[in-house]
Amino acid sequence: MRPTNKIQREIVSLSRKMKPITERQEQYAYRHCFEPFAKRTAKGIYTCCDCAHTWQDTLSYIPVHVVCPHCGRKLKVRSDRTKVYNLKSYYTIITAVKDYQVIRHFVVFADFRIGRPAEYSIKEVVQRWLTSKGKTYTLALKRNMSSFYYDSWNYCSEMELRSCSDSFVYDINAVSTYPRIKVTENIKRNGYTGKTYDLSHYTFFKAILSDNRKETLLKCGQISLFKHFADKDSISDDVWKAIRVVIRHKYNISDAGLWCDYIRLLLHFGKDTSNPHCVCPSNLHQEHDRQSRKRHEEAAREQMKEKKRTAIQHEELYRKSKSKFFGLIFSEGNIQIRVLQSVKEFVEEGEFLKHCVFSNEYFKNDKSLILSATVDGVKTETIEFSLDTMKVVQCRGKFNQDSQYHEEILRLVNSNIHLITKIM
């Protein structure tokens, strides 16, 4: 795209004036972007992939690494039959131009052919320019249409300003970075000391330049939180309120993701996130699990309320389907078995016996008859009877366990199947 404002025009102009990659930088890329190897034949003859020197050993085993006697490089031993290797890798140079932080990405090519010295080449594909406020401008080669791969570059194109500067395809994680790094004074001021804590340089620089809250986390030593929020858009005010308490009390957070989930649970339950007792628990995992259980129980209650509300719509259908069985009662001694006569009774049955006769909506099953067994007037077991097979499918007591009257209840149902058959 064409530069449309003053900053874009300045960046394009500065990019054209940048010095090309130096010989030393190239050689560093060639030495560090590929793992050197030696090809070994079945007769124990080695060939160095880099300088093509050959030699033979007298070892009785195949070593993992050898040292080339000509160039002195430590080489990994390969015994495959491949003779030509065309490899490609990414290499990064970090520099500064005026007040802009520049991250330059290169593609490094290596052509290894057994019997001749390796051939290397390098091509710049992306430049990412960061302003002092963390705004990103990207210059890059063209990419193939509708491609989501990093390395789909059109190497015949020119470096141009790209409209999608923050696209993930430019977030290149290079194999090697040139060790001599030049950064702007703003980045030094905002807390960069040479470490990126396993983050890419681009993610690290953008975080401390664009968000003063992330900069604060870095400077206060809250590295876990900094890494967690580095590539996120922003830190919400509610969470930042809790983070300020953490910083003030020097609370060490080893698992930032777990802690943030815990804080969101506290906010959901209306807890005071300015209270260090809540925000800085002595056992984070234990407190997180406790709040999670409360949230799951709350969600289950809400779901049950919704089911109860919508179950009213099925009341008429249930009565129409099973009304001919209403009034059917089996009794023997202190045991009485009767058909559940409404969806409301399904709710009461499930809540008293702590099972899923209502939550799994057994009242919708036209092929089953649900009966309730009571002993001395107390709900004891729930019976599902199949109207297809005329057999008891299941008989469950409290918490889905068999009661002490289980066998008697089953015998009473089985001895009265003829009454169900007569009604049908």
Buried (B, 14 or more C-beta within 10 A) or exposed (E): EEBEEEBBEBBBEBBEEBEEBEEEBBEBBBEBBBEBBBBBEEEEEBBBBBBBBBBEEEEEEEBEEBEBEEBEBEBEBBEEEEEEBEBEBBBBBBBBBEEBBBBBBBBBBBBBBBEEBBEBEBEBBBBBBBBBEBBBBBBBBBBEEEEEEBBBBEEEEEBBBBEEBEBEBBBBEBBBBBEEBEBBEBBEEBBBEEEBEEBBBBBBBBBBBBBEBBBBBBEBEBBBBBBBBBBEEEBEEEBBBBBBBBBEEEBEBEBBEBBBBBBBBBBEEEBEBEEBEBBBBEEBEEBBEBBEEEBEEEEEEEEBEEBBEEBEEBEEEBEEBBEEBEEBEBEEEEBBBBBBBBBBBBBBBBBBBEBEBBBEBBBEBEEBBBBBBBBEEEBBBBBBBBBEEBEBBBBBBBEEEBBEBBEBBBEBBEEBBEEBEEEE
